[in-house]
Amino acid sequence: MAQVQANGITLEYEQHGESGEHLLLVMGLGGQLTDWPDGFIEDLVAAGFQVTVFDNRDIGLSTEFDWEPPSPLKAILKSLLRRPIKAGYTIVDMAADAAALLDALGIESAHVAGMSMGGMIAQQLTIDFPTKVESLTSIMSNPGDGKSGRITGKVMARMARMPEPTRDTAADRSVESFKLWSSQHFDPETHRERSQASVDRSFRPVGTARQTTAIMASPDRTPGLRDVTVPTLVIHGLVDRLVKPSGGIATAEAVMDSTLMMFPDMGHDLPEPRWDDIVGAIRRNADAASR
């Protein structure tokens, strides 16, 4: 792992693979670069990619901010009432981080894939820096229109009743949360081990709250997505209860000639039995860029 200065902040990153086409993976809300499954990255390297992963701002070992986010209840109420939310940064800034990371690493352009919030960042990166993105893969995300891909009421209610995580309880809290929105393939013990490793590396619950606020304060990407011309792949799980499947459908509808792939046994997770399908689809989408 290493660090670079990019967009005025410090970003922690890691690269996998000695050669191949550059692929930038963008992690979701509160996730660290260590939350990408090792096997998934290895499969991407085997598919011919040199993979770069990084900690988004406010998470992991990248720059931590200090502005105070609104309480979760206040943020949710403002979101439901479609009222503006004040944030120290938005998805636009986080996309600029990713662009600056590529510049700092001497990567002129790359294939980009992001999941959940990372899909939002990948979308915005493609909109704002079109020459830096060779192909776009948006996984279990939405276009930020405020209508599609919203959390289900039951999951929101369950999450509201969960106590705030501490360093000692964060891994177990993550397991309980993922049980709410993951697929039938979810393995609690594997997830707990990965979560505990991430907690031991860095514990920033307020950073997650700031990222949540950034999502809510960000503009609708739908108009910008209509101008995207690079090969675009949209992947979503049909049993996703955190970002409902309508988010993937709306994203695909916004991008002309995009490919929509939906799995009946995928929730808001990356189920290992689907890695071959997902990696193969990312490879084909990247190949379309060269054509």
Secondary structure as GFF3:
##gff-version 3
##sequence-region A 1 291
A	DSSP	beta_strand	2	6	.	.	.	ID=ss1
A	DSSP	beta_strand	9	16	.	.	.	ID=ss2
A	DSSP	beta_strand	21	26	.	.	.	ID=ss3
A	DSSP	three_ten_helix	33	35	.	.	.	ID=ss4
A	DSSP	alpha_helix	38	46	.	.	.	ID=ss5
A	DSSP	beta_strand	49	54	.	.	.	ID=ss6
A	DSSP	alpha_helix	72	80	.	.	.	ID=ss7
A	DSSP	alpha_helix	91	104	.	.	.	ID=ss8
A	DSSP	beta_strand	110	115	.	.	.	ID=ss9
A	DSSP	alpha_helix	117	128	.	.	.	ID=ss10
A	DSSP	three_ten_helix	130	132	.	.	.	ID=ss11
A	DSSP	beta_strand	133	139	.	.	.	ID=ss12
A	DSSP	alpha_helix	153	161	.	.	.	ID=ss13
A	DSSP	alpha_helix	170	181	.	.	.	ID=ss14
A	DSSP	alpha_helix	188	201	.	.	.	ID=ss15
A	DSSP	alpha_helix	205	217	.	.	.	ID=ss16
A	DSSP	alpha_helix	222	225	.	.	.	ID=ss17
A	DSSP	beta_strand	232	237	.	.	.	ID=ss18
A	DSSP	alpha_helix	246	254	.	.	.	ID=ss19
A	DSSP	beta_strand	259	263	.	.	.	ID=ss20
A	DSSP	three_ten_helix	272	274	.	.	.	ID=ss21
A	DSSP	alpha_helix	275	290	.	.	.	ID=ss22
###
